[in-house]
Amino acid sequence: MSIDIFFSYVEKDSKFFRIEYIAQKLKSYSEIGNVFYWKKSATESIPKYMSEGIENCDIFILFCSPLSLKSSPVQKEWGEAIILDKKIIPVFKAMEFVPPMIKQFKGIQFDAYYIDQTIKELFDLIIKTVKIKVKSVKERYISRKPIHEKLFEKLFEDNGAENVDTAAIYALIAYIYDLAKEITEMAIDFATHAGRKKIIIADIELAIKMYNKAFLLRH
């Protein structure tokens, strides 16, 4: 059975990552079937392309950059891949451009000067990833996902929502994760300046207060 692949990227990054060239080289391998990636010349709509491509792929490849990190469509794509339990491979120039929730997945560093070697490494990782039998992506994404999902479903219901889309729950979780990450980084700074390696509740409380003050100043 051939392996179908979905490329998630920002259009402005297509030349830097050489999207079409990588797609063509991957398709030259007998093990690879379709490589789904959207082009300006495509006749179908972006939402339809996203939905069908992600649903039908075996491997979801996320090209990570400063632009993709801030792109709402790209975030929706990898969020959908998580919901559908797709196997994800990040391709990045620098690890700092990989979304926090995607860093758990094995990826490769992009090297434009040795593009063919990069593609070979990507192909090898694709084959390895397909063969590995792992827990569902959702279970790896949030280890206690069922508890989180029930908690947020109840939160929506308690506030009058009759039905909640799973994607909406994941979007809220993603936002809270980013918020918690920022507060955690502040708490670590407080502990470090205090000469401690251990994070205590006072660090978290102070970080939350500082975050709230900064939020009010920004708004």
Stockholm file with secondary structure:
# STOCKHOLM 1.0

chainA/1-219         MSIDIFFSYVEKDSKFFRIEYIAQKLKSYSEIGNVFYWKKSATESIPKYMSEGIENCDIFILFCSPLSLKSSPVQKEWGEAIILDKKIIPVFKAMEFVPPMIKQFKGIQFDAYYIDQTIKELFDLIIKTVKIKVKSVKERYISRKPIHEKLFEKLFEDNGAENVDTAAIYALIAYIYDLAKEITEMAIDFATHAGRKKIIIADIELAIKMYNKAFLLRH
#=GR chainA/1-219 SS CCEEEEEECCGGGHHHHTHHHHHHHHHTSTTEEEEECCCTTCCSCHHHHHHHHHHHCSEEEEEECHHHHHCHHHHHHHHHHHHTTCEEEEEESSGGGSCGGGTTSCCEECCGGGHHHHHHHHHHHHHHHHHCCCSCHHHHHSTTHHHHHHHHHHHHHHTTCSCCCHHHHHHHHHHHHHHHHHHHHHHHHHHHHTTCSSCCHHHHHHHHHHHHHHHHHHC
#=GC SS_cons         CCEEEEEECCGGGHHHHTHHHHHHHHHTSTTEEEEECCCTTCCSCHHHHHHHHHHHCSEEEEEECHHHHHCHHHHHHHHHHHHTTCEEEEEESSGGGSCGGGTTSCCEECCGGGHHHHHHHHHHHHHHHHHCCCSCHHHHHSTTHHHHHHHHHHHHHHTTCSCCCHHHHHHHHHHHHHHHHHHHHHHHHHHHHTTCSSCCHHHHHHHHHHHHHHHHHHC
//
